[in-house]
Amino acid sequence: MTIGTNYGYDAFSVAQGGINSNVQKATLESSNVDLTTQMTEQIVGQNGVEANVQSVKTADSTMQTLLDIKA
């Protein structure tokens, strides 16, 4: 590892070793995302957005009815 006086260590000149430092060619990296959980969370979030949109539409309709009655 090369350590400079002003720049910290030089990550590009020396290959760094560590706990997971094995490099394998012609392999695929496994995903760290659970698709089932992510899809479920997306559906729940979308349902929340749709509920909020419906609330705004209802409030708008109520306000428009009140304005029509007053006029």
MMTF fields as JSON, N, C-alpha, C and O atoms, coordinates in Angstrom:
{
  "mmtfVersion": "1.0.0",
  "mmtfProducer": "UNKNOWN",
  "numBonds": 283,
  "numAtoms": 284,
  "numGroups": 71,
  "numChains": 1,
  "numModels": 1,
  "chainsPerModel": [1],
  "groupsPerChain": [71],
  "chainIdList": ["A"],
  "bondAtomList": [4, 2, 8, 6, 12, 10, 16, 14, 20, 18, 24, 22, 28, 26, 32, 30, 36, 34, 40, 38, 44, 42, 48, 46, 52, 50, 56, 54, 60, 58, 64, 62, 68, 66, 72, 70, 76, 74, 80, 78, 84, 82, 88, 86, 92, 90, 96, 94, 100, 98, 104, 102, 108, 106, 112, 110, 116, 114, 120, 118, 124, 122, 128, 126, 132, 130, 136, 134, 140, 138, 144, 142, 148, 146, 152, 150, 156, 154, 160, 158, 164, 162, 168, 166, 172, 170, 176, 174, 180, 178, 184, 182, 188, 186, 192, 190, 196, 194, 200, 198, 204, 202, 208, 206, 212, 210, 216, 214, 220, 218, 224, 222, 228, 226, 232, 230, 236, 234, 240, 238, 244, 242, 248, 246, 252, 250, 256, 254, 260, 258, 264, 262, 268, 266, 272, 270, 276, 274, 280, 278],
  "bondOrderList": [1, 1, 1, 1, 1, 1, 1, 1, 1, 1, 1, 1, 1, 1, 1, 1, 1, 1, 1, 1, 1, 1, 1, 1, 1, 1, 1, 1, 1, 1, 1, 1, 1, 1, 1, 1, 1, 1, 1, 1, 1, 1, 1, 1, 1, 1, 1, 1, 1, 1, 1, 1, 1, 1, 1, 1, 1, 1, 1, 1, 1, 1, 1, 1, 1, 1, 1, 1, 1, 1],
  "groupList": [{"groupName": "MET", "atomNameList": ["N", "CA", "C", "O"], "elementList": ["N", "C", "C", "O"], "formalChargeList": [0, 0, 0, 0], "bondAtomList": [1, 0, 2, 1, 3, 2], "bondOrderList": [1, 1, 2], "singleLetterCode": "M", "chemCompType": "L-PEPTIDE LINKING"}, {"groupName": "THR", "atomNameList": ["N", "CA", "C", "O"], "elementList": ["N", "C", "C", "O"], "formalChargeList": [0, 0, 0, 0], "bondAtomList": [1, 0, 2, 1, 3, 2], "bondOrderList": [1, 1, 2], "singleLetterCode": "T", "chemCompType": "L-PEPTIDE LINKING"}, {"groupName": "ILE", "atomNameList": ["N", "CA", "C", "O"], "elementList": ["N", "C", "C", "O"], "formalChargeList": [0, 0, 0, 0], "bondAtomList": [1, 0, 2, 1, 3, 2], "bondOrderList": [1, 1, 2], "singleLetterCode": "I", "chemCompType": "L-PEPTIDE LINKING"}, {"groupName": "GLY", "atomNameList": ["N", "CA", "C", "O"], "elementList": ["N", "C", "C", "O"], "formalChargeList": [0, 0, 0, 0], "bondAtomList": [1, 0, 2, 1, 3, 2], "bondOrderList": [1, 1, 2], "singleLetterCode": "G", "chemCompType": "PEPTIDE LINKING"}, {"groupName": "ASN", "atomNameList": ["N", "CA", "C", "O"], "elementList": ["N", "C", "C", "O"], "formalChargeList": [0, 0, 0, 0], "bondAtomList": [1, 0, 2, 1, 3, 2], "bondOrderList": [1, 1, 2], "singleLetterCode": "N", "chemCompType": "L-PEPTIDE LINKING"}, {"groupName": "TYR", "atomNameList": ["N", "CA", "C", "O"], "elementList": ["N", "C", "C", "O"], "formalChargeList": [0, 0, 0, 0], "bondAtomList": [1, 0, 2, 1, 3, 2], "bondOrderList": [1, 1, 2], "singleLetterCode": "Y", "chemCompType": "L-PEPTIDE LINKING"}, {"groupName": "ASP", "atomNameList": ["N", "CA", "C", "O"], "elementList": ["N", "C", "C", "O"], "formalChargeList": [0, 0, 0, 0], "bondAtomList": [1, 0, 2, 1, 3, 2], "bondOrderList": [1, 1, 2], "singleLetterCode": "D", "chemCompType": "L-PEPTIDE LINKING"}, {"groupName": "ALA", "atomNameList": ["N", "CA", "C", "O"], "elementList": ["N", "C", "C", "O"], "formalChargeList": [0, 0, 0, 0], "bondAtomList": [1, 0, 2, 1, 3, 2], "bondOrderList": [1, 1, 2], "singleLetterCode": "A", "chemCompType": "L-PEPTIDE LINKING"}, {"groupName": "PHE", "atomNameList": ["N", "CA", "C", "O"], "elementList": ["N", "C", "C", "O"], "formalChargeList": [0, 0, 0, 0], "bondAtomList": [1, 0, 2, 1, 3, 2], "bondOrderList": [1, 1, 2], "singleLetterCode": "F", "chemCompType": "L-PEPTIDE LINKING"}, {"groupName": "SER", "atomNameList": ["N", "CA", "C", "O"], "elementList": ["N", "C", "C", "O"], "formalChargeList": [0, 0, 0, 0], "bondAtomList": [1, 0, 2, 1, 3, 2], "bondOrderList": [1, 1, 2], "singleLetterCode": "S", "chemCompType": "L-PEPTIDE LINKING"}, {"groupName": "VAL", "atomNameList": ["N", "CA", "C", "O"], "elementList": ["N", "C", "C", "O"], "formalChargeList": [0, 0, 0, 0], "bondAtomList": [1, 0, 2, 1, 3, 2], "bondOrderList": [1, 1, 2], "singleLetterCode": "V", "chemCompType": "L-PEPTIDE LINKING"}, {"groupName": "GLN", "atomNameList": ["N", "CA", "C", "O"], "elementList": ["N", "C", "C", "O"], "formalChargeList": [0, 0, 0, 0], "bondAtomList": [1, 0, 2, 1, 3, 2], "bondOrderList": [1, 1, 2], "singleLetterCode": "Q", "chemCompType": "L-PEPTIDE LINKING"}, {"groupName": "LYS", "atomNameList": ["N", "CA", "C", "O"], "elementList": ["N", "C", "C", "O"], "formalChargeList": [0, 0, 0, 0], "bondAtomList": [1, 0, 2, 1, 3, 2], "bondOrderList": [1, 1, 2], "singleLetterCode": "K", "chemCompType": "L-PEPTIDE LINKING"}, {"groupName": "LEU", "atomNameList": ["N", "CA", "C", "O"], "elementList": ["N", "C", "C", "O"], "formalChargeList": [0, 0, 0, 0], "bondAtomList": [1, 0, 2, 1, 3, 2], "bondOrderList": [1, 1, 2], "singleLetterCode": "L", "chemCompType": "L-PEPTIDE LINKING"}, {"groupName": "GLU", "atomNameList": ["N", "CA", "C", "O"], "elementList": ["N", "C", "C", "O"], "formalChargeList": [0, 0, 0, 0], "bondAtomList": [1, 0, 2, 1, 3, 2], "bondOrderList": [1, 1, 2], "singleLetterCode": "E", "chemCompType": "L-PEPTIDE LINKING"}],
  "groupTypeList": [0, 1, 2, 3, 1, 4, 5, 3, 5, 6, 7, 8, 9, 10, 7, 11, 3, 3, 2, 4, 9, 4, 10, 11, 12, 7, 1, 13, 14, 9, 9, 4, 10, 6, 13, 1, 1, 11, 0, 1, 14, 11, 2, 10, 3, 11, 4, 3, 10, 14, 7, 4, 10, 11, 9, 10, 12, 1, 7, 6, 9, 1, 0, 11, 1, 13, 13, 6, 2, 12, 7],
  "groupIdList": [1, 2, 3, 4, 5, 6, 7, 8, 9, 10, 11, 12, 13, 14, 15, 16, 17, 18, 19, 20, 21, 22, 23, 24, 25, 26, 27, 28, 29, 30, 31, 32, 33, 34, 35, 36, 37, 38, 39, 40, 41, 42, 43, 44, 45, 46, 47, 48, 49, 50, 51, 52, 53, 54, 55, 56, 57, 58, 59, 60, 61, 62, 63, 64, 65, 66, 67, 68, 69, 70, 71],
  "secStructList": [7, 7, 3, 3, 6, 6, 6, 3, 3, 7, 6, 6, 6, 1, 7, 7, 7, 7, 6, 6, 7, 7, 7, 7, 6, 6, 7, 7, 7, 7, 7, 7, 7, 7, 2, 2, 2, 2, 2, 2, 2, 2, 2, 2, 2, 2, 2, 2, 2, 2, 2, 2, 2, 2, 2, 2, 2, 2, 2, 2, 2, 2, 2, 2, 2, 2, 2, 2, 2, 2, 7],
  "xCoordList": [0.858, 0.0, 0.899, 1.839, 0.603, 1.371, 0.646, -0.541, 1.358, 0.768, 1.477, 2.691, 0.705, 1.274, 1.151, 0.351, 1.921, 1.891, 0.657, 0.175, 0.134, -0.996, -2.291, -3.366, -2.213, -3.362, -3.929, -4.82, -3.498, -3.995, -3.389, -2.301, -4.083, -3.468, -3.9, -4.979, -3.056, -3.288, -3.976, -3.326, -5.27, -6.039, -5.799, -6.19, -5.171, -5.003, -3.664, -3.494, -2.729, -1.408, -1.218, -0.416, -1.934, -1.743, -3.108, -4.049, -3.206, -4.453, -4.63, -3.711, -5.793, -6.062, -6.564, -7.369, -6.108, -6.561, -7.465, -7.438, -8.246, -9.154, -9.922, -9.557, -10.971, -11.751, -12.343, -12.275, -12.924, -13.561, -12.756, -13.296, -11.489, -10.64, -10.419, -9.518, -11.215, -11.041, -11.734, -12.905, -11.001, -11.558, -11.652, -10.663, -12.839, -13.046, -13.507, -14.366, -12.932, -13.337, -14.501, -14.684, -15.276, -16.401, -17.445, -18.001, -17.716, -18.765, -19.741, -19.41, -20.931, -21.944, -22.046, -21.928, -22.263, -22.465, -23.913, -24.834, -24.106, -25.479, -26.116, -25.432, -27.416, -28.131, -28.287, -28.477, -28.207, -28.417, -29.789, -30.027, -30.695, -32.035, -33.039, -32.99, -33.947, -35.014, -36.182, -36.89, -36.378, -37.375, -38.786, -39.606, -39.079, -40.421, -40.732, -41.812, -39.799, -39.996, -40.119, -40.983, -39.276, -39.311, -40.62, -41.184, -41.11, -42.378, -43.536, -44.43, -43.519, -44.571, -44.576, -45.636, -43.397, -43.301, -43.752, -44.363, -43.455, -43.881, -45.402, -46.01, -46.011, -47.475, -48.134, -49.115, -47.607, -48.165, -48.027, -48.959, -46.866, -46.658, -47.599, -48.14, -47.8, -48.706, -50.135, -50.86, -50.547, -51.891, -52.051, -53.117, -51.015, -51.052, -51.193, -51.946, -50.475, -50.572, -51.977, -52.55, -52.527, -53.879, -54.907, -55.844, -54.742, -55.66, -55.554, -56.569, -54.338, -54.158, -54.773, -55.38, -54.623, -55.22, -56.731, -57.365, -57.311, -58.768, -59.215, -60.268, -58.451, -58.791, -58.787, -59.672, -57.793, -57.714, -58.886, -59.468, -59.235, -60.377, -61.675, -62.501, -61.842, -63.044, -63.106, -64.16, -61.986, -61.948, -62.224, -62.932, -61.675, -61.905, -63.379, -63.961, -63.969, -65.383, -66.27, -67.232, -65.93, -66.689, -66.574, -67.567, -65.381, -65.16, -65.911, -66.501, -65.897, -66.613, -68.116, -68.795, -68.646, -70.081, -70.419, -71.438, -69.583, -69.829, -69.8, -70.623, -68.871, -68.783, -70.006, -70.508, -70.48, -71.676, -72.907, -73.748, -73.013, -74.15, -74.124, -75.159, -72.914, -72.785, -73.101, -73.645, -72.758, -72.974, -74.368, -74.704],
  "yCoordList": [-1.175, 0.0, 1.232, 1.329, 2.159, 3.384, 4.479, 4.721, 5.132, 6.205, 7.497, 7.618, 8.466, 9.77, 10.709, 10.469, 11.757, 12.691, 13.575, 13.985, 13.879, 14.787, 14.131, 14.703, 12.967, 12.42, 11.137, 10.554, 10.666, 9.403, 8.252, 8.384, 7.111, 6.008, 5.968, 6.439, 5.406, 5.341, 4.021, 2.975, 4.06, 2.841, 2.266, 1.128, 3.011, 2.547, 1.886, 1.286, 1.97, 1.42, 0.011, -0.752, -0.349, -1.651, -2.308, -1.675, -3.577, -4.304, -4.474, -4.902, -4.144, -4.205, -5.594, -6.184, -6.108, -7.402, -7.192, -6.138, -8.168, -8.067, -9.361, -10.387, -9.313, -10.512, -11.07, -12.277, -10.216, -10.66, -10.202, -9.532, -10.548, -10.014, -10.993, -10.783, -12.059, -13.002, -12.468, -12.09, -12.438, -12.008, -13.231, -13.934, -13.483, -14.649, -14.172, -13.297, -14.753, -14.355, -15.223, -16.342, -14.701, -15.392, -15.845, -16.936, -15.007, -15.327, -14.163, -13.036, -14.449, -13.408, -13.015, -13.857, -11.743, -11.264, -11.538, -11.241, -12.101, -12.362, -11.073, -10.186, -10.979, -9.783, -9.735, -10.77, -8.541, -8.377, -7.775, -7.235, -7.868, -7.314, -8.458, -9.331, -8.45, -9.433, -8.882, -7.98, -9.43, -8.885, -8.99, -8.099, -10.071, -10.237, -9.122, -8.533, -8.832, -7.767, -6.415, -5.614, -6.157, -4.878, -4.68, -3.585, -5.735, -5.624, -5.396, -4.596, -6.098, -5.916, -4.497, -3.884, -3.962, -2.592, -1.593, -0.575, -1.876, -0.984, -0.986, 0.065, -2.156, -2.248, -1.522, -0.804, -1.702, -1.014, 0.494, 1.242, 0.939, 2.373, 2.921, 4.016, 2.163, 2.604, 2.702, 3.633, 1.751, 1.809, 3.048, 3.663, 3.409, 4.623, 5.869, 6.778, 5.918, 7.067, 7.159, 8.246, 6.035, 6.038, 6.492, 7.216, 6.077, 6.517, 8.021, 8.692, 8.556, 10.002, 10.773, 11.824, 10.261, 10.915, 10.943, 11.957, 9.833, 9.784, 10.768, 11.39, 10.92, 11.893, 13.317, 14.113, 13.63, 14.967, 15.198, 16.283, 14.183, 14.321, 14.556, 15.382, 13.819, 13.979, 15.378, 16.014, 15.854, 17.202, 18.253, 19.227, 18.065, 19.011, 19.021, 20.081, 17.845, 17.751, 18.414, 19.106, 18.19, 18.804, 20.325, 21.034, 20.812, 22.266, 22.85, 23.925, 22.16, 22.649, 22.678, 23.608, 21.682, 21.66, 22.831, 23.491, 23.1, 24.238, 25.558, 26.435, 25.711, 26.925, 27.076, 28.183, 25.957, 26.008, 26.409, 27.172, 25.904, 26.237, 27.725, 28.391, 28.237, 29.646, 30.588, 31.673, 30.171, 31.038, 31.015, 31.693],
  "zCoordList": [0.0, 0.0, 0.0, 0.79, -0.884, -0.989, -0.22, -0.439, 0.673, 1.45, 1.1, 1.263, 0.615, 0.274, 1.457, 2.362, 1.459, 2.578, 2.548, 3.604, 1.369, 1.278, 0.798, 0.976, 0.204, -0.507, 0.104, -0.513, 1.233, 1.784, 1.018, 0.457, 0.986, 0.263, -1.182, -1.541, -1.99, -3.428, -3.751, -3.786, -3.986, -4.224, -5.609, -5.87, -6.499, -7.865, -8.137, -9.198, -7.243, -7.536, -6.988, -7.528, -5.931, -5.299, -5.108, -4.631, -5.482, -5.238, -3.743, -3.044, -3.263, -1.836, -1.443, -2.163, -0.336, 0.171, 1.358, 1.993, 1.651, 2.779, 2.943, 2.369, 3.715, 3.987, 2.698, 2.465, 1.857, 0.613, -0.596, -1.476, -0.652, -1.71, -2.853, -3.665, -2.942, -4.041, -5.289, -5.243, -6.41, -7.681, -8.569, -8.78, -9.088, -9.946, -11.312, -11.418, -12.357, -13.691, -14.156, -13.678, -15.084, -15.712, -14.7, -14.826, -13.688, -12.718, -12.657, -13.027, -12.192, -12.038, -10.578, -9.688, -10.34, -8.975, -8.591, -9.353, -7.417, -6.976, -6.479, -5.967, -6.634, -6.242, -4.728, -4.088, -4.154, -2.72, -2.445, -1.366, -3.425, -3.295, -3.3, -4.166, -2.333, -2.297, -3.114, -2.665, -4.313, -5.228, -4.675, -4.895, -3.959, -3.403, -2.415, -2.46, -1.534, -0.549, -1.24, -0.883, -2.209, -2.908, -3.666, -3.654, -4.329, -5.058, -4.091, -4.366, -2.957, -1.956, -1.432, -1.308, -1.121, -0.631, -1.695, -1.369, -2.959, -4.03, -4.169, -4.369, -4.066, -4.166, -3.004, -3.2, -1.795, -0.628, -0.791, -0.497, -1.259, -1.49, -2.546, -2.389, -3.631, -4.693, -4.173, -4.526, -3.338, -2.754, -1.872, -1.857, -1.151, -0.335, -1.183, -0.834, -2.293, -3.203, -3.783, -3.858, -4.189, -4.752, -3.713, -4.049, -2.47, -1.411, -1.198, -1.01, -1.225, -1.068, -2.229, -2.024, -3.441, -4.605, -4.47, -4.763, -4.028, -3.861, -2.779, -2.92, -1.721, -0.669, -1.217, -0.903, -2.029, -2.612, -3.559, -3.573, -4.352, -5.265, -4.487, -4.875, -3.382, -2.565, -1.96, -1.97, -1.434, -0.853, -1.924, -1.669, -3.108, -4.202, -4.604, -4.832, -4.686, -5.048, -4.001, -4.332, -2.723, -1.637, -1.689, -1.532, -1.907, -1.987, -3.182, -3.072, -4.312, -5.495, -5.236, -5.674, -4.537, -4.193, -3.29, -3.49, -2.303, -1.411, -2.161, -1.899, -3.081, -3.882, -4.787, -4.984, -5.333, -6.173, -5.349, -5.825, -4.131, -3.267, -2.907, -2.892, -2.616, -2.215, -3.374, -3.169, -4.58, -5.746, -6.215, -7.186]
}
